[in-house]
């Protein structure tokens, strides 16, 4: 007798190349953005129509469009192209960064612009995707100061990490597009 169907043995079909590639793209994007979720929920809220989930979805979509490179199975995220914030406020120009084992200092300037206010708050985000640790500054720093110094979390003292910088209005309604300062660390004495 020919067995036509057995529910205990589901039919196994091979997944197509396209489906596997799309799944890997989503996994890579989610793995990269997930530690940054609190920052993204805040900075992309205007693009998510007031919903933190939609805001994260929009950031995920943008990452998948702009910051993924390569063909399956060799796809990868390009951190320089990732936007952890987006908006209409004018951004900052980074002049210099100074990195020690426990601290990071960033010097920046801002061009004259009607949308730029001296009391716009600067946000510095450090992130190591390899370790899965992300942190942001807790002390308020304004656009007019031209300088921000943060203490790094101990988990980032001995690993490389990416640095992002953006500004938001004092009311946290408007944001600038984030700037990827670069990958720093691990710190070594000279």
OpenMM code with the backbone's topology and positions (N, CA, C; nanometers):
from openmm import Vec3, app, unit

residues = "UNK UNK UNK UNK UNK UNK UNK UNK UNK UNK UNK UNK UNK UNK UNK UNK UNK UNK UNK UNK UNK UNK UNK UNK UNK UNK UNK UNK UNK UNK UNK UNK UNK UNK UNK UNK UNK UNK UNK UNK UNK UNK UNK UNK UNK UNK UNK UNK UNK UNK UNK UNK UNK UNK UNK UNK UNK UNK UNK UNK UNK UNK UNK UNK UNK UNK UNK UNK UNK UNK UNK UNK UNK UNK UNK UNK UNK UNK UNK UNK UNK UNK UNK UNK UNK UNK UNK UNK UNK UNK UNK UNK UNK UNK UNK UNK UNK UNK UNK UNK UNK UNK UNK UNK UNK UNK UNK UNK UNK UNK UNK UNK UNK UNK UNK UNK UNK UNK UNK UNK UNK UNK UNK UNK UNK UNK UNK UNK UNK UNK UNK UNK UNK UNK UNK UNK UNK UNK UNK UNK UNK UNK UNK UNK UNK UNK UNK UNK UNK UNK UNK UNK UNK UNK UNK UNK UNK UNK UNK UNK UNK UNK UNK UNK UNK UNK UNK UNK UNK UNK UNK UNK UNK UNK UNK UNK UNK UNK UNK UNK UNK UNK UNK UNK UNK UNK UNK UNK UNK UNK".split()
positions = [
    Vec3(0.0844, -0.1177, 0.0000),
    Vec3(0.0000, 0.0000, 0.0000),
    Vec3(0.0893, 0.1245, 0.0000),
    Vec3(0.0541, 0.2243, -0.0806),
    Vec3(0.1273, 0.3498, -0.0910),
    Vec3(0.0794, 0.4460, 0.0166),
    Vec3(0.1706, 0.4987, 0.0972),
    Vec3(0.1355, 0.5953, 0.2005),
    Vec3(0.1271, 0.7335, 0.1381),
    Vec3(0.0093, 0.7953, 0.1448),
    Vec3(-0.0114, 0.9250, 0.0841),
    Vec3(0.0245, 1.0396, 0.1784),
    Vec3(-0.0083, 1.0227, 0.3043),
    Vec3(0.0130, 1.1320, 0.3992),
    Vec3(0.0256, 1.0760, 0.5390),
    Vec3(0.1181, 1.1304, 0.6160),
    Vec3(0.1334, 1.0945, 0.7573),
    Vec3(0.1600, 1.2237, 0.8322),
    Vec3(0.0678, 1.2653, 0.9166),
    Vec3(0.0821, 1.3939, 0.9849),
    Vec3(0.1987, 1.3954, 1.0837),
    Vec3(0.2484, 1.2807, 1.1231),
    Vec3(0.3635, 1.2732, 1.2123),
    Vec3(0.4952, 1.3003, 1.1388),
    Vec3(0.4936, 1.2964, 1.0088),
    Vec3(0.6116, 1.3233, 0.9265),
    Vec3(0.5758, 1.4332, 0.8265),
    Vec3(0.5893, 1.5589, 0.8691),
    Vec3(0.5549, 1.6672, 0.7762),
    Vec3(0.6499, 1.6688, 0.6560),
    Vec3(0.5963, 1.7154, 0.5464),
    Vec3(0.6737, 1.7227, 0.4237),
    Vec3(0.7834, 1.8284, 0.4390),
    Vec3(0.9040, 1.7884, 0.4119),
    Vec3(1.0162, 1.8814, 0.4211),
    Vec3(1.0458, 1.9385, 0.2835),
    Vec3(1.0398, 2.0694, 0.2758),
    Vec3(1.0743, 2.1356, 0.1498),
    Vec3(1.1970, 2.2228, 0.1742),
    Vec3(1.2812, 2.2293, 0.0772),
    Vec3(1.3985, 2.3145, 0.0885),
    Vec3(1.3563, 2.4589, 0.0706),
    Vec3(1.4115, 2.5458, 0.1552),
    Vec3(1.3814, 2.6878, 0.1434),
    Vec3(1.4572, 2.7449, 0.0247),
    Vec3(1.3925, 2.8382, -0.0426),
    Vec3(1.4558, 2.8984, -0.1599),
    Vec3(1.5689, 2.9920, -0.1180),
    Vec3(1.6576, 3.0183, -0.2124),
    Vec3(1.7703, 3.1079, -0.1897),
    Vec3(1.7197, 3.2456, -0.1459),
    Vec3(1.6180, 3.2966, -0.2128),
    Vec3(1.5632, 3.4283, -0.1809),
    Vec3(1.5080, 3.4349, -0.0396),
    Vec3(1.4389, 3.3307, 0.0018),
    Vec3(1.3813, 3.3279, 0.1363),
    Vec3(1.4919, 3.3235, 0.2414),
    Vec3(1.5930, 3.2438, 0.2186),
    Vec3(1.7053, 3.2355, 0.3126),
    Vec3(1.7791, 3.3690, 0.3208),
    Vec3(1.7972, 3.4348, 0.2064),
    Vec3(1.8656, 3.5643, 0.2045),
    Vec3(1.7847, 3.6681, 0.2812),
    Vec3(1.6529, 3.6712, 0.2598),
    Vec3(1.5668, 3.7676, 0.3295),
    Vec3(1.5665, 3.7420, 0.4797),
    Vec3(1.5639, 3.6156, 0.5194),
    Vec3(1.5665, 3.5828, 0.6617),
    Vec3(1.6984, 3.6255, 0.7252),
    Vec3(1.8081, 3.6049, 0.6544),
    Vec3(1.9372, 3.6455, 0.7089),
    Vec3(1.9458, 3.7976, 0.7207),
    Vec3(1.8931, 3.8702, 0.6221),
    Vec3(1.8923, 4.0169, 0.6266),
    Vec3(1.8163, 4.0652, 0.7504),
    Vec3(1.7013, 4.0056, 0.7757),
    Vec3(1.6202, 4.0452, 0.8915),
    Vec3(1.6924, 4.0116, 1.0217),
    Vec3(1.7535, 3.8948, 1.0298),
    Vec3(1.8269, 3.8562, 1.1508),
    Vec3(1.9429, 3.9513, 1.1783),
    Vec3(2.0193, 3.9846, 1.0749),
    Vec3(2.1329, 4.0760, 1.0914),
    Vec3(2.0864, 4.2145, 1.1367),
    Vec3(1.9814, 4.2651, 1.0735),
    Vec3(1.9297, 4.3979, 1.1078),
    Vec3(1.8767, 4.4004, 1.2511),
    Vec3(1.8004, 4.2988, 1.2892),
    Vec3(1.7452, 4.2920, 1.4251),
    Vec3(1.8578, 4.2800, 1.5283),
    Vec3(1.9560, 4.1967, 1.5006),
    Vec3(2.0666, 4.1774, 1.5950),
    Vec3(2.1447, 4.3073, 1.6137),
    Vec3(2.1608, 4.3860, 1.5066),
    Vec3(2.2352, 4.5103, 1.5178),
    Vec3(2.1553, 4.6168, 1.5924),
    Vec3(2.0271, 4.6313, 1.5610),
    Vec3(1.9478, 4.7406, 1.6176),
    Vec3(1.8898, 4.7129, 1.7562),
    Vec3(1.8719, 4.5880, 1.7924),
    Vec3(1.8020, 4.5572, 1.9174),
    Vec3(1.8635, 4.6228, 2.0414),
    Vec3(1.9959, 4.6220, 2.0616),
    Vec3(2.0511, 4.6909, 2.1795),
    Vec3(2.0274, 4.8421, 2.1774),
    Vec3(2.0004, 4.8977, 2.0592),
    Vec3(1.9774, 5.0416, 2.0447),
    Vec3(1.8292, 5.0773, 2.0505),
    Vec3(1.7443, 4.9822, 2.0804),
    Vec3(1.5994, 5.0009, 2.0756),
    Vec3(1.5496, 5.1222, 2.1558),
    Vec3(1.5957, 5.1479, 2.2796),
    Vec3(1.5454, 5.2655, 2.3530),
    Vec3(1.5773, 5.3980, 2.2829),
    Vec3(1.6959, 5.4084, 2.2260),
    Vec3(1.7344, 5.5313, 2.1557),
    Vec3(1.6517, 5.5459, 2.0281),
    Vec3(1.6356, 5.4379, 1.9544),
    Vec3(1.5600, 5.4405, 1.8297),
    Vec3(1.4130, 5.4704, 1.8554),
    Vec3(1.3571, 5.4119, 1.9600),
    Vec3(1.2163, 5.4363, 1.9924),
    Vec3(1.1909, 5.5853, 2.0165),
    Vec3(1.2879, 5.6514, 2.0754),
    Vec3(1.2750, 5.7947, 2.1039),
    Vec3(1.3014, 5.8791, 1.9791),
    Vec3(1.4105, 5.8505, 1.9098),
    Vec3(1.4534, 5.9367, 1.7995),
    Vec3(1.3768, 5.9133, 1.6693),
    Vec3(1.3167, 5.7984, 1.6511),
    Vec3(1.2388, 5.7696, 1.5309),
    Vec3(1.0889, 5.7809, 1.5566),
    Vec3(1.0480, 5.8257, 1.6746),
    Vec3(0.9058, 5.8265, 1.7112),
    Vec3(0.8206, 5.9045, 1.6119),
    Vec3(0.8710, 6.0152, 1.5610),
    Vec3(0.7956, 6.0938, 1.4631),
    Vec3(0.7694, 6.0175, 1.3346),
    Vec3(0.8602, 5.9269, 1.2982),
    Vec3(0.8435, 5.8473, 1.1766),
    Vec3(0.7607, 5.7225, 1.2034),
    Vec3(0.7378, 5.6922, 1.3298),
    Vec3(0.6569, 5.5765, 1.3664),
    Vec3(0.5152, 5.6149, 1.4022),
    Vec3(0.4767, 5.7373, 1.3717),
    Vec3(0.3409, 5.7874, 1.3980),
    Vec3(0.3018, 5.7697, 1.5437),
    Vec3(0.3968, 5.7939, 1.6343),
    Vec3(0.3688, 5.7874, 1.7769),
    Vec3(0.3821, 5.6500, 1.8394),
    Vec3(0.4104, 5.5488, 1.7617),
    Vec3(0.4236, 5.4125, 1.8130),
    Vec3(0.5707, 5.3720, 1.8153),
    Vec3(0.6174, 5.3243, 1.9313),
    Vec3(0.7570, 5.2823, 1.9434),
    Vec3(0.7862, 5.1619, 1.8542),
    Vec3(0.6882, 5.0716, 1.8410),
    Vec3(0.7082, 4.9543, 1.7551),
    Vec3(0.7208, 4.9951, 1.6088),
    Vec3(0.6357, 5.0875, 1.5662),
    Vec3(0.6432, 5.1347, 1.4273),
    Vec3(0.7723, 5.2123, 1.4041),
    Vec3(0.8162, 5.2884, 1.5048),
    Vec3(0.9412, 5.3630, 1.4931),
    Vec3(1.0576, 5.2661, 1.4736),
    Vec3(1.0606, 5.1592, 1.5520),
    Vec3(1.1667, 5.0597, 1.5381),
    Vec3(1.1580, 4.9926, 1.4013),
    Vec3(1.0371, 4.9653, 1.3563),
    Vec3(1.0164, 4.9054, 1.2242),
    Vec3(1.0688, 4.9942, 1.1121),
    Vec3(1.0486, 5.1250, 1.1245),
    Vec3(1.0988, 5.2182, 1.0232),
    Vec3(1.2523, 5.2213, 1.0228),
    Vec3(1.3128, 5.2199, 1.1409),
    Vec3(1.4588, 5.2172, 1.1501),
    Vec3(1.5134, 5.0864, 1.0918),
    Vec3(1.4437, 4.9777, 1.1181),
    Vec3(1.4823, 4.8470, 1.0657),
    Vec3(1.4758, 4.8471, 0.9127),
    Vec3(1.3691, 4.9034, 0.8598),
    Vec3(1.3520, 4.9122, 0.7144),
    Vec3(1.4652, 4.9941, 0.6520),
    Vec3(1.4973, 5.1066, 0.7137),
    Vec3(1.6038, 5.1932, 0.6615),
    Vec3(1.7385, 5.1218, 0.6658),
    Vec3(1.7661, 5.0503, 0.7754),
    Vec3(1.8907, 4.9752, 0.7846),
    Vec3(1.8977, 4.8699, 0.6748),
    Vec3(1.7886, 4.7977, 0.6530),
    Vec3(1.7881, 4.6916, 0.5522),
    Vec3(1.8053, 4.7484, 0.4113),
    Vec3(1.7554, 4.8697, 0.3872),
    Vec3(1.7695, 4.9311, 0.2553),
    Vec3(1.9090, 4.9889, 0.2336),
    Vec3(1.9632, 5.0551, 0.3359),
    Vec3(2.0845, 5.1344, 0.3176),
    Vec3(2.2123, 5.0741, 0.3747),
    Vec3(2.2026, 4.9918, 0.4777),
    Vec3(2.3228, 4.9543, 0.5515),
    Vec3(2.3586, 4.8067, 0.5454),
    Vec3(2.2906, 4.7295, 0.4638),
    Vec3(2.3285, 4.5890, 0.4473),
    Vec3(2.4011, 4.5735, 0.3151),
    Vec3(2.5038, 4.4898, 0.3165),
    Vec3(2.5877, 4.4743, 0.1986),
    Vec3(2.6220, 4.3275, 0.1818),
    Vec3(2.6411, 4.2867, 0.0595),
    Vec3(2.6846, 4.1507, 0.0310),
    Vec3(2.5705, 4.0612, -0.0119),
    Vec3(2.6074, 3.9421, -0.0556),
    Vec3(2.5108, 3.8417, -0.0996),
    Vec3(2.5058, 3.7288, 0.0022),
    Vec3(2.3924, 3.6631, 0.0072),
    Vec3(2.3744, 3.5500, 0.0970),
    Vec3(2.4769, 3.4435, 0.0624),
    Vec3(2.5437, 3.3833, 0.1539),
    Vec3(2.5370, 3.3941, 0.2993),
    Vec3(2.6402, 3.4912, 0.3574),
    Vec3(2.7013, 3.5740, 0.2750),
    Vec3(2.8071, 3.6662, 0.3186),
    Vec3(2.7554, 3.8090, 0.3393),
    Vec3(2.6334, 3.8260, 0.3879),
    Vec3(2.5782, 3.9589, 0.4109),
    Vec3(2.6317, 4.0151, 0.5427),
    Vec3(2.6391, 4.1494, 0.5506),
    Vec3(2.6871, 4.2127, 0.6734),
    Vec3(2.6303, 4.3541, 0.6844),
    Vec3(2.6274, 4.4036, 0.8066),
    Vec3(2.5809, 4.5389, 0.8345),
    Vec3(2.7006, 4.6338, 0.8255),
    Vec3(2.6813, 4.7476, 0.7598),
    Vec3(2.7841, 4.8515, 0.7503),
    Vec3(2.7461, 4.9598, 0.8521),
    Vec3(2.8111, 4.9622, 0.9704),
    Vec3(2.7714, 5.0546, 1.0781),
    Vec3(2.7747, 5.2018, 1.0385),
    Vec3(2.8622, 5.2389, 0.9453),
    Vec3(2.8722, 5.3788, 0.9023),
    Vec3(2.7440, 5.4276, 0.8360),
    Vec3(2.6669, 5.3360, 0.7800),
    Vec3(2.5448, 5.3730, 0.7079),
    Vec3(2.4188, 5.3640, 0.7936),
    Vec3(2.4305, 5.3172, 0.9163),
    Vec3(2.3139, 5.3005, 1.0028),
    Vec3(2.2730, 5.4359, 1.0607),
    Vec3(2.1444, 5.4665, 1.0528),
    Vec3(2.0896, 5.5892, 1.1118),
    Vec3(2.0165, 5.5528, 1.2398),
    Vec3(2.0744, 5.5878, 1.3558),
    Vec3(2.0057, 5.5590, 1.4808),
    Vec3(1.9107, 5.6716, 1.5191),
    Vec3(1.9207, 5.7847, 1.4478),
    Vec3(1.8218, 5.8916, 1.4616),
    Vec3(1.8065, 5.9577, 1.3259),
    Vec3(1.6919, 6.0204, 1.3080),
    Vec3(1.6656, 6.0870, 1.1805),
    Vec3(1.5743, 6.2051, 1.2065),
    Vec3(1.5917, 6.3100, 1.1299),
    Vec3(1.5067, 6.4259, 1.1482),
    Vec3(1.5555, 6.5460, 1.0710),
    Vec3(1.4918, 6.6617, 1.0974),
    Vec3(1.5203, 6.7819, 1.0192),
    Vec3(1.6178, 6.8775, 1.0858),
    Vec3(1.6496, 6.8552, 1.2121),
    Vec3(1.7441, 6.9461, 1.2766),
    Vec3(1.8808, 6.9344, 1.2109),
    Vec3(1.9523, 7.0462, 1.1997),
    Vec3(2.0884, 7.0380, 1.1445),
    Vec3(2.1802, 6.9623, 1.2404),
    Vec3(2.2648, 6.8804, 1.1837),
    Vec3(2.3562, 6.8009, 1.2647),
    Vec3(2.4785, 6.8797, 1.3077),
    Vec3(2.5705, 6.8089, 1.3670),
    Vec3(2.6958, 6.8681, 1.4150),
    Vec3(2.8105, 6.8255, 1.3242),
    Vec3(2.9174, 6.9046, 1.3256),
    Vec3(3.0401, 6.8660, 1.2568),
    Vec3(3.1400, 6.8244, 1.3648),
    Vec3(3.1875, 6.7028, 1.3559),
    Vec3(3.2820, 6.6516, 1.4547),
    Vec3(3.4214, 6.7021, 1.4192),
    Vec3(3.4844, 6.7670, 1.5167),
    Vec3(3.6190, 6.8217, 1.4970),
    Vec3(3.7259, 6.7217, 1.5402),
    Vec3(3.7037, 6.6555, 1.6558),
    Vec3(3.8041, 6.5657, 1.7100),
    Vec3(3.7403, 6.4737, 1.8137),
    Vec3(3.8027, 6.3604, 1.8367),
    Vec3(3.7615, 6.2721, 1.9457),
    Vec3(3.8864, 6.2221, 2.0165),
    Vec3(3.8779, 6.2156, 2.1495),
    Vec3(3.9900, 6.1716, 2.2320),
    Vec3(3.9403, 6.0552, 2.3158),
    Vec3(4.0098, 5.9413, 2.3034),
    Vec3(3.9661, 5.8179, 2.3687),
    Vec3(4.0713, 5.7700, 2.4666),
    Vec3(4.0311, 5.7502, 2.5919),
    Vec3(4.1173, 5.6828, 2.6889),
    Vec3(4.0467, 5.5531, 2.7263),
    Vec3(4.1030, 5.4779, 2.8184),
    Vec3(4.0416, 5.3489, 2.8514),
    Vec3(3.9012, 5.3656, 2.9075),
    Vec3(3.8797, 5.4669, 2.9913),
    Vec3(3.7524, 5.4800, 3.0607),
    Vec3(3.6672, 5.5974, 3.0154),
    Vec3(3.7204, 5.6847, 2.9318),
    Vec3(3.6440, 5.8024, 2.8899),
    Vec3(3.6539, 5.8251, 2.7394),
    Vec3(3.5582, 5.9017, 2.6898),
    Vec3(3.5565, 5.9438, 2.5505),
    Vec3(3.5166, 6.0900, 2.5472),
    Vec3(3.5958, 6.1710, 2.4780),
    Vec3(3.5662, 6.3124, 2.4612),
    Vec3(3.5478, 6.3394, 2.3123),
    Vec3(3.4421, 6.4145, 2.2787),
    Vec3(3.4168, 6.4499, 2.1399),
    Vec3(3.4006, 6.6012, 2.1321),
    Vec3(3.4767, 6.6615, 2.0405),
    Vec3(3.4683, 6.8055, 2.0160),
    Vec3(3.3926, 6.8252, 1.8848),
    Vec3(3.2967, 6.9174, 1.8864),
    Vec3(3.2130, 6.9373, 1.7692),
    Vec3(3.1838, 7.0850, 1.7497),
    Vec3(3.1334, 7.1190, 1.6322),
    Vec3(3.0906, 7.2552, 1.6027),
    Vec3(2.9577, 7.2481, 1.5286),
    Vec3(2.8947, 7.3634, 1.5173),
    Vec3(2.7646, 7.3692, 1.4523),
    Vec3(2.7587, 7.4942, 1.3657),
    Vec3(2.7094, 7.4794, 1.2441),
    Vec3(2.6945, 7.5939, 1.1549),
    Vec3(2.5702, 7.6733, 1.1944),
    Vec3(2.5713, 7.8018, 1.1594),
    Vec3(2.4549, 7.8870, 1.1827),
    Vec3(2.3385, 7.8355, 1.0983),
    Vec3(2.2240, 7.8200, 1.1622),
    Vec3(2.1055, 7.7723, 1.0929),
    Vec3(1.9838, 7.8157, 1.1727),
    Vec3(1.8761, 7.8607, 1.1065),
    Vec3(1.7571, 7.9030, 1.1801),
    Vec3(1.6940, 7.7913, 1.2651),
    Vec3(1.7133, 7.6652, 1.2247),
    Vec3(1.6565, 7.5543, 1.3019),
    Vec3(1.7433, 7.5141, 1.4210),
    Vec3(1.8707, 7.5505, 1.4173),
    Vec3(1.9632, 7.5126, 1.5245),
    Vec3(1.9507, 7.6093, 1.6410),
    Vec3(1.9248, 7.5584, 1.7578),
    Vec3(1.9153, 7.6380, 1.8804),
    Vec3(2.0345, 7.6050, 1.9689),
    Vec3(2.0866, 7.7035, 2.0419),
    Vec3(2.2010, 7.6754, 2.1305),
    Vec3(2.1680, 7.5739, 2.2402),
    Vec3(2.0393, 7.5630, 2.2779),
    Vec3(2.0031, 7.4703, 2.3859),
    Vec3(1.9615, 7.3319, 2.3346),
    Vec3(1.9806, 7.3030, 2.2051),
    Vec3(1.9574, 7.1664, 2.1556),
    Vec3(2.0515, 7.0719, 2.2294),
    Vec3(1.9982, 6.9579, 2.2716),
    Vec3(2.0782, 6.8638, 2.3504),
    Vec3(2.1518, 6.7651, 2.2603),
    Vec3(2.2767, 6.7400, 2.2955),
    Vec3(2.3628, 6.6487, 2.2208),
    Vec3(2.3536, 6.5103, 2.2845),
    Vec3(2.3398, 6.4082, 2.1988),
    Vec3(2.3347, 6.2698, 2.2464),
    Vec3(2.4515, 6.1945, 2.1850),
    Vec3(2.5300, 6.1301, 2.2705),
    Vec3(2.6429, 6.0479, 2.2278),
    Vec3(2.6106, 5.9032, 2.2627),
    Vec3(2.6166, 5.8168, 2.1623),
    Vec3(2.5865, 5.6747, 2.1818),
    Vec3(2.7108, 5.5944, 2.1459),
    Vec3(2.7514, 5.5055, 2.2365),
    Vec3(2.8606, 5.4122, 2.2100),
    Vec3(2.8003, 5.2726, 2.2043),
    Vec3(2.8488, 5.1920, 2.1094),
    Vec3(2.7839, 5.0639, 2.0854),
    Vec3(2.8830, 4.9622, 2.0309),
    Vec3(2.8861, 4.8459, 2.0935),
    Vec3(2.9673, 4.7349, 2.0446),
    Vec3(2.8736, 4.6204, 2.0060),
    Vec3(2.8514, 4.5980, 1.8765),
    Vec3(2.7639, 4.4880, 1.8352),
    Vec3(2.8199, 4.3510, 1.8737),
    Vec3(2.9525, 4.3387, 1.8786),
    Vec3(3.0131, 4.2106, 1.9139),
    Vec3(2.9782, 4.1693, 2.0567),
    Vec3(2.9766, 4.2664, 2.1481),
    Vec3(2.9468, 4.2386, 2.2885),
    Vec3(2.7977, 4.2540, 2.3166),
    Vec3(2.7283, 4.3325, 2.2325),
    Vec3(2.5857, 4.3580, 2.2529),
    Vec3(2.5606, 4.4627, 2.3597),
    Vec3(2.6531, 4.5580, 2.3757),
    Vec3(2.6413, 4.6622, 2.4774),
    Vec3(2.6298, 4.7976, 2.4085),
    Vec3(2.5279, 4.8734, 2.4482),
    Vec3(2.5094, 5.0094, 2.3976),
    Vec3(2.4846, 5.1002, 2.5170),
    Vec3(2.5367, 5.2229, 2.5097),
    Vec3(2.5171, 5.3192, 2.6181),
    Vec3(2.5074, 5.4591, 2.5584),
    Vec3(2.4403, 5.5476, 2.6312),
    Vec3(2.4297, 5.6871, 2.5880),
    Vec3(2.4659, 5.7780, 2.7036),
    Vec3(2.4957, 5.9037, 2.6711),
    Vec3(2.5324, 5.9973, 2.7771),
    Vec3(2.4129, 6.0238, 2.8681),
    Vec3(2.4407, 6.0420, 2.9969),
    Vec3(2.3338, 6.0719, 3.0926),
    Vec3(2.3350, 6.2188, 3.1319),
    Vec3(2.4492, 6.2842, 3.1160),
    Vec3(2.4583, 6.4262, 3.1494),
    Vec3(2.4147, 6.5083, 3.0290),
    Vec3(2.3442, 6.6167, 3.0564),
    Vec3(2.2964, 6.7032, 2.9495),
    Vec3(2.4127, 6.7852, 2.8935),
    Vec3(2.4231, 6.7855, 2.7626),
    Vec3(2.5232, 6.8642, 2.6920),
    Vec3(2.4503, 6.9384, 2.5806),
    Vec3(2.4751, 7.0673, 2.5675),
    Vec3(2.4059, 7.1470, 2.4667),
    Vec3(2.4924, 7.1704, 2.3442),
    Vec3(2.4251, 7.2020, 2.2356),
    Vec3(2.4911, 7.2307, 2.1081),
    Vec3(2.5957, 7.3402, 2.1220),
    Vec3(2.5659, 7.4416, 2.2019),
    Vec3(2.6546, 7.5577, 2.2144),
    Vec3(2.7848, 7.5257, 2.2888),
    Vec3(2.7904, 7.4151, 2.3627),
    Vec3(2.9100, 7.3818, 2.4405),
    Vec3(3.0269, 7.3375, 2.3532),
    Vec3(2.9989, 7.2690, 2.2440),
    Vec3(3.1050, 7.2279, 2.1532),
    Vec3(3.1912, 7.1135, 2.2016),
    Vec3(3.1496, 7.0468, 2.3082),
    Vec3(3.2340, 6.9444, 2.3695),
    Vec3(3.1456, 6.8540, 2.4552),
    Vec3(3.1703, 6.7239, 2.4498),
    Vec3(3.1011, 6.6303, 2.5377),
    Vec3(3.2014, 6.5252, 2.5846),
    Vec3(3.1936, 6.4928, 2.7130),
    Vec3(3.2814, 6.3915, 2.7717),
    Vec3(3.1945, 6.2909, 2.8446),
    Vec3(3.2172, 6.1627, 2.8183),
    Vec3(3.1403, 6.0566, 2.8823),
    Vec3(3.2341, 5.9519, 2.9394),
    Vec3(3.1874, 5.8870, 3.0449),
    Vec3(3.2592, 5.7721, 3.0991),
    Vec3(3.2046, 5.6477, 3.0309),
    Vec3(3.2957, 5.5666, 2.9801),
    Vec3(3.2558, 5.4451, 2.9091),
    Vec3(3.2166, 5.3355, 3.0076),
    Vec3(3.1188, 5.2524, 2.9718),
    Vec3(3.0872, 5.1373, 3.0571),
    Vec3(3.2057, 5.0403, 3.0602),
    Vec3(3.2274, 4.9732, 3.1716),
    Vec3(3.3421, 4.8804, 3.1829),
    Vec3(3.3458, 4.7732, 3.0735),
    Vec3(3.2283, 4.7333, 3.0223),
    Vec3(3.2234, 4.6303, 2.9179),
    Vec3(3.2903, 4.6771, 2.7888),
    Vec3(3.3053, 4.8091, 2.7707),
    Vec3(3.3634, 4.8622, 2.6468),
    Vec3(3.5093, 4.9059, 2.6619),
    Vec3(3.5684, 4.8835, 2.7768),
    Vec3(3.7067, 4.9259, 2.7994),
    Vec3(3.8055, 4.8482, 2.7143),
    Vec3(3.7759, 4.7230, 2.6838),
    Vec3(3.8748, 4.6389, 2.6150),
    Vec3(3.8257, 4.5845, 2.4808),
    Vec3(3.7183, 4.6412, 2.4268),
    Vec3(3.6654, 4.5948, 2.2980),
    Vec3(3.6447, 4.7139, 2.2049),
    Vec3(3.6469, 4.6917, 2.0751),
    Vec3(3.6168, 4.8008, 1.9817),
    Vec3(3.4681, 4.8367, 1.9884),
    Vec3(3.4377, 4.9639, 1.9661),
    Vec3(3.2982, 5.0083, 1.9685),
    Vec3(3.2773, 5.1211, 1.8690),
    Vec3(3.1519, 5.1381, 1.8286),
    Vec3(3.1134, 5.2439, 1.7347),
    Vec3(3.0598, 5.3621, 1.8141),
    Vec3(3.0803, 5.4815, 1.7596),
    Vec3(3.0348, 5.6037, 1.8254),
    Vec3(2.9422, 5.6789, 1.7304),
    Vec3(2.8230, 5.7128, 1.7812),
    Vec3(2.7244, 5.7902, 1.7060),
    Vec3(2.6930, 5.9176, 1.7831),
    Vec3(2.6637, 6.0240, 1.7097),
    Vec3(2.6326, 6.1533, 1.7701),
    Vec3(2.5126, 6.2131, 1.6982),
    Vec3(2.4171, 6.2683, 1.7742),
    Vec3(2.3052, 6.3416, 1.7159),
    Vec3(2.2544, 6.4427, 1.8168),
    Vec3(2.1654, 6.5313, 1.7724),
    Vec3(2.1067, 6.6314, 1.8619),
    Vec3(1.9553, 6.6222, 1.8549),
    Vec3(1.8914, 6.6685, 1.9632),
    Vec3(1.7454, 6.6820, 1.9627),
    Vec3(1.7100, 6.8134, 2.0307),
    Vec3(1.5920, 6.8629, 2.0002),
    Vec3(1.5473, 6.9882, 2.0604),
    Vec3(1.5237, 6.9672, 2.2095),
    Vec3(1.5180, 7.0745, 2.2847),
    Vec3(1.4969, 7.0650, 2.4298),
    Vec3(1.3643, 6.9949, 2.4607),
    Vec3(1.2666, 7.0087, 2.3727),
    Vec3(1.1356, 6.9445, 2.3934),
    Vec3(1.1341, 6.7991, 2.3458),
    Vec3(1.2424, 6.7540, 2.2843),
    Vec3(1.2557, 6.6180, 2.2301),
    Vec3(1.1530, 6.5879, 2.1206),
    Vec3(1.1140, 6.6907, 2.0491),
    Vec3(1.0190, 6.6731, 1.9385),
    Vec3(1.0907, 6.6623, 1.8045),
    Vec3(1.2048, 6.7300, 1.7912),
    Vec3(1.2783, 6.7292, 1.6654),
    Vec3(1.4178, 6.6708, 1.6881),
    Vec3(1.4645, 6.5982, 1.5871),
    Vec3(1.5937, 6.5299, 1.5952),
    Vec3(1.6752, 6.5579, 1.4697),
    Vec3(1.8051, 6.5373, 1.4816),
    Vec3(1.8922, 6.5448, 1.3647),
    Vec3(1.9237, 6.4022, 1.3203),
    Vec3(1.9768, 6.3921, 1.2006),
    Vec3(2.0254, 6.2626, 1.1536),
    Vec3(2.1532, 6.2303, 1.2303),
    Vec3(2.1687, 6.1058, 1.2689),
    Vec3(2.2878, 6.0675, 1.3460),
    Vec3(2.4125, 6.0683, 1.2580),
    Vec3(2.5254, 6.0911, 1.3229),
    Vec3(2.6563, 6.0894, 1.2573),
    Vec3(2.7348, 5.9730, 1.3162),
    Vec3(2.7916, 5.8915, 1.2307),
    Vec3(2.8798, 5.7846, 1.2773),
    Vec3(3.0205, 5.8435, 1.2850),
    Vec3(3.0703, 5.8592, 1.4072),
    Vec3(3.2031, 5.9191, 1.4268),
    Vec3(3.3120, 5.8208, 1.3864),
    Vec3(3.2895, 5.6950, 1.4157),
    Vec3(3.3877, 5.5933, 1.3783),
    Vec3(3.3888, 5.4782, 1.4769),
    Vec3(3.4757, 5.3836, 1.4495),
    Vec3(3.4951, 5.2711, 1.5402),
    Vec3(3.6226, 5.2974, 1.6188),
    Vec3(3.6123, 5.2922, 1.7502),
    Vec3(3.7252, 5.3187, 1.8389),
    Vec3(3.7539, 5.1967, 1.9252),
    Vec3(3.8723, 5.1996, 1.9861),
    Vec3(3.9083, 5.0980, 2.0845),
    Vec3(3.9620, 4.9735, 2.0193),
    Vec3(4.0059, 4.8777, 2.1000),
    Vec3(4.0281, 4.8949, 2.2431),
    Vec3(4.1443, 4.9909, 2.2690),
    Vec3(4.1360, 5.0568, 2.3811),
    Vec3(4.2346, 5.1587, 2.4158),
    Vec3(4.3670, 5.0931, 2.4516),
    Vec3(4.4765, 5.1534, 2.4051),
    Vec3(4.6103, 5.1045, 2.4382),
    Vec3(4.6973, 5.2225, 2.4755),
    Vec3(4.7762, 5.2066, 2.5807),
    Vec3(4.8689, 5.3129, 2.6218),
    Vec3(4.9789, 5.3260, 2.5198),
    Vec3(5.0230, 5.4486, 2.5013),
    Vec3(5.1315, 5.4713, 2.4045),
    Vec3(5.2632, 5.4865, 2.4743),
] * unit.nanometer
topology = app.Topology()
chain = topology.addChain("A")
for resn in residues:
    res = topology.addResidue(resn, chain)
    for name in ("N", "CA", "C"):
        topology.addAtom(name, app.Element.getBySymbol(name[0]), res)
